[in-house]
Amino acid sequence: MNRISILVFHPLLHKSRVNQKLVRAVEGMEGVSLRFMYDIYPDFFIDVLKEQEVLLENDILVWQHPFYWYSSPSLLKEWIDLVLEHGFAYGRTGRALEGKQILSAISTGGRRETYLSAESGKFSVRQLMAPFEQTTKLCRMHYLPPFVTHGTHLLDERGIEEAAGRYATVIGALRDGLYSLEEIRKYEYINDLIL
């Protein structure tokens, strides 16, 4: 069984209908821990050694956050800048995270069709997530296709529950190692793996 740590980077989680449900769907799952990063670090003073310890203790890391301006909330960027340091996460001797997996679980107000390919003059979510993917590659980690909840402003309660159910299914499948990396990588979104 893979150990999974979900780092929730949502500055206004108490106001998020979608992210609250996603969290509740995986809360208490065996082998899965949740860390509410804005509660832990409201002042942005990140305990680098503690965060590196969390990384070392887990096989899969999930960055759960809203997709703010085609990126992440600022605390996640600060976390990446400080925690994934040279000599630990990358560099000639930085091999501590080699082989671990990373999943971005994002929510966005735009519908899926809003994020089309470059041929249509728009960028796909995968293209916009390229800096996160490249960061994890530098750290010799495996970046998984993202879990994406689209159209959050348009979702009714049933739609939110369905998204939360899919999230729990994906997290459970990753924990239990039900799919190979090769199989997972065939998909644009990891959501599509379990439809």
N, C-alpha and C positions, 0 to 999 in steps of 0.2 A: 504494500500500500504506500503510495506517495504521500508525503507530508506537504500540505499546502498552507501558505500564509497569504491572506488577502489583506492588502494594505489599502484602506479606504481613504482616498484623498478627495474628500468633498467638503469644502468650507462651510456649506449650509445644508448639511445632511438632514437636519430636522425639517427643512422645507422641501426636500426632494421626495415626491411621491414614488418615483421609480427606484432610486437608489436605496431608499429605506426598505422597499419590498425585496430588492435583490439581496440585501444584507440579511433580512429575516429568512429568506429561502435557504441560506447556507449556514445560518447560525446554529451551532450545536452539532454540525456534521462531524462525525468521527474523522480525525486526521486533518481537520481544517480549522485554522485559527484566524480570527479577525483582529485587525489593528486599526483603530480610528485615528488617523495621523494628525488631524487638526485638533483633536482632543489631547493627544500626547504632546504635540509640539505647537501650542498656540502662539508661542513667541518665535518660532522657526529655529530655535536652538536645538538642532538635531544631535542626539547622542549617537555618534558615528559607530562606536564600538558595539553598542547595543543593536543597532540596525544590521551591522555586519554579522553579529551573532545570530540574529533571526534568519538572515540569508543562509548561513551555514547549516542551520538546523532544519531547513526545509528543502524539498526537492523542486517544488514549483512555487513561483511567486506570482501573485496577481496584483496588478495596479488597477484598482477600480476608481474611476473618476468621470466627471462630466467632461465632454469634449469642448472645452472653452476656446473659442477663437481658433479652432482647428489644432488645438494642442491640449495642454493639461493645466490644472490649477498650479499656481506658482510653488506651492510646497513640494509637489512631486519633482519639479525641476531642481529645487534646492536639495532635495533628498538625493537625486541622481548625481548632482555635482559633488556632494560631500561623501556619500556612502560608497559609491563606485570609484574608489580612489586608486591611483596608480600603485602598483605593487601588491594590491589586494585583488582588484577586479580585472585589471588589464596590465599590460606591459610584459616584459620578458619573464618576470617572476610572478606576475599577478594571475594566478590560475585558480583562485579559491572558488570561483563560481562555474568553472568549466563543466559543461554538460547539464547544468540546471536549466529549467524551462521558465519562461516568462509569458504571461498572458495579460494583455490590456483588456479590461472590461469597461467599455465606455458607453455613455448615454449621450444622445444628441437630439436636439429639437427638430432637426431636419429629417425628412423621410429618406429612405434608402435611395430612391431615384434622384434625390438632390445631389448625391455623391456619385456621379457617373465617371466614366473614364475620361482621360485627357482628350480623346477624340471629340468629345462633345463640348470641350472648353472648360470642363470642370475636373476636379481631382477626386479620385476615389478615396475612401477612408484609408485603405492600405497605402496609397501614395502619401497621404498626409501624415501617416504614422511612421514614415520612413526614418526620421531621426531616432525614434525609440527602438526600431528594429536594428538600425546600425549600431546604436549604443550597446545593445545586448550581444550583437555579433562581435564587437570589439572585446567584450567580456567573455567570449567563447561560450555564450549561452545560446539556447534554442528559443527563438522568438516565435510564438504560436500565432496563428491568425486570430484577430481580435474577436471578442464577444461584443456585439454592438446592439444596443437597444435604440432604435430609430424612432423619430416622431414622438418624443416624450410628451410634448404639449398636447398632442392629439389623442393619446392613448386614454381609453376609458379604463375603469377598474378591471374589467375582464382582460383587456390587453396587457395591463401591467402584471396581473397574476400569471398570464401565459409567459411573459418574458421572464418573470422570476422563476417559474417552473423550468424553463429551458436553461436558465443559469444554474440552478441546482443540479440539473441533469448533466450539464457540461462539467461542472466542478466534480461531481461524483465520478464521472467517466475518467477524468484526468487523475483523480485520486486513485482509482482502481486500475489504472493503466489499460483501459479497454481498447484504446486505439494506438497504433504506432505513429511515430513522428511523421513518417512518409505519408501515411493515410491522412493525418490531420492537415498537413501542408498542402494538400490538393484543393483546399477550400479557401474562398475569399474571406469568409467569416467562420469562426468555429461553430457558431449557431447552426450553420447549414449542415454540419456533420450529424446532428441529432434530429433533424426534421423528419 
